[in-house]
Every structure is written in structure tokens, then in C-alpha cells.
Amino acid sequence: MISHNTDDILRIFQTRLITLERILILGERALPDRDAALLERLAPDMLPLGTQIAFTCNQPRGFAQWCAGQPSTNLDPEVTTMAGARSCIEGTSALLAEIECDDSRLG
């Protein structure tokens, strides 16, 4: 079994959120209709990009909520604007920044 402490888990989540934010920045520079891009699918069997962003944020959100002793709630998967996508990422990052968890809970 691999042992992780809270700092390791936070670093993993934070780097994924930073990468996701950078992808949005690149998309904004390259795409004429930024919001429409969130409705596109990278492959036919995938959910739209906006939904993928919400799902990507749900795992770290759930972890932060678990650390705080709160019930896990998921984001609305209907992310259809860049402002909404950024809100998902920023809100998730804020939850991660507030984590105060004893590493013994991870064992």
C-alpha cells in the first residue's frame, strides 16, 4: 500500500487544477467562440468539455469536504461558459486551501 500524507494529495490536486486552468487559457487564446468549446466532445464517447471540468473538480472537492467532516457535494455538470469553468476551478482551489486534516485520517 502506498502511503500519502495530506500535502502529497493536495499537491497532486493543485497541479491538476493549475493544468486545467492553463488549458482554458490556451483555449481562450485560440478559439473564436470560447463558450461553445465547453460544449464540444474530444471524442464521441466522452462528455462535453464543460462536464469534464466539473468532474475533474469533484474529486478534490470531495476530499476537501471529507477533511472538513462535511458531506460530499458535486458540482453541477452543466458547465457551459468559461466563467462557469473558472468558477469551478477557483472554488475547488479555495476548498483545497482551507484543508486542515490530520494525516491519520488517510491511513
C-alpha positions in Angstrom: 0.0 0.0 0.0 1.3 3.4 -0.9 1.3 5.9 1.9 0.5 9.5 1.2 0.2 12.5 3.5 -2.2 15.4 3.1 0.5 17.6 1.5 1.2 15.0 -1.2 -2.5 14.7 -2.0 -3.0 18.4 -2.1 0.0 18.9 -4.4 -1.5 16.3 -6.8 -4.9 18.0 -6.8 -3.5 21.5 -7.1 -1.2 20.7 -10.0 -4.2 19.2 -11.9 -6.3 22.3 -11.3 -3.4 24.5 -12.5 -3.1 22.4 -15.6 -6.8 22.6 -16.2 -6.7 26.4 -15.8 -3.8 26.6 -18.3 -5.8 24.6 -20.8 -8.6 27.1 -20.5 -6.2 30.0 -21.0 -4.8 28.4 -24.2 -8.4 27.7 -25.4 -9.3 31.3 -24.9 -6.4 32.5 -27.0 -7.0 30.1 -29.8 -10.8 29.7 -30.1 -13.2 32.2 -31.6 -16.2 31.0 -29.5 -14.8 30.1 -26.1 -18.0 29.1 -24.5 -19.0 26.9 -27.4 -15.8 24.9 -26.9 -17.1 23.8 -23.5 -20.0 22.0 -25.3 -17.6 20.1 -27.5 -16.5 16.5 -27.0 -12.9 15.4 -27.5 -14.2 12.0 -28.6 -17.7 10.8 -29.4 -18.0 8.7 -26.3 -16.8 11.5 -23.9 -19.0 14.0 -22.2 -18.6 17.7 -23.2 -15.5 19.6 -22.0 -17.5 21.6 -19.5 -18.8 18.5 -17.9 -15.3 17.1 -17.8 -14.1 20.2 -16.0 -16.9 19.7 -13.3 -16.0 16.1 -12.9 -12.3 16.9 -12.6 -13.1 19.3 -9.8 -15.4 16.9 -7.9 -12.7 14.6 -6.7 -10.6 17.3 -4.9 -13.8 19.0 -3.7 -15.0 15.7 -2.2 -11.6 15.2 -0.5 -11.7 18.8 0.9 -15.2 18.3 2.2 -14.3 14.9 3.7 -11.3 16.5 5.5 -13.7 19.2 6.9 -16.2 16.5 8.1 -18.8 17.7 5.6 -20.9 15.7 3.2 -19.5 15.5 -0.3 -21.4 17.5 -2.9 -20.7 17.5 -6.6 -20.7 20.5 -8.9 -23.4 20.9 -11.5 -22.1 19.1 -14.6 -23.7 21.7 -16.9 -20.7 24.0 -17.2 -21.4 26.0 -20.4 -19.3 29.2 -20.0 -15.7 30.0 -19.4 -16.8 32.0 -16.4 -18.5 28.9 -15.1 -15.5 26.7 -15.7 -13.2 29.2 -14.0 -15.7 29.3 -11.0 -15.5 25.5 -10.7 -11.7 25.6 -10.7 -11.4 28.6 -8.4 -14.0 27.3 -5.9 -12.2 23.9 -5.8 -8.8 25.6 -5.3 -10.3 27.6 -2.4 -11.7 24.5 -0.7 -8.3 22.8 -1.0 -6.5 25.9 0.5 -8.8 25.5 3.6 -7.9 21.9 4.3 -6.8 21.2 7.8 -6.7 17.4 8.1 -4.8 15.1 10.4 -2.9 12.6 8.2 -4.1 9.8 10.4 -7.4 10.0 8.6 -5.7 9.0 5.4 -4.5 5.7 6.7 
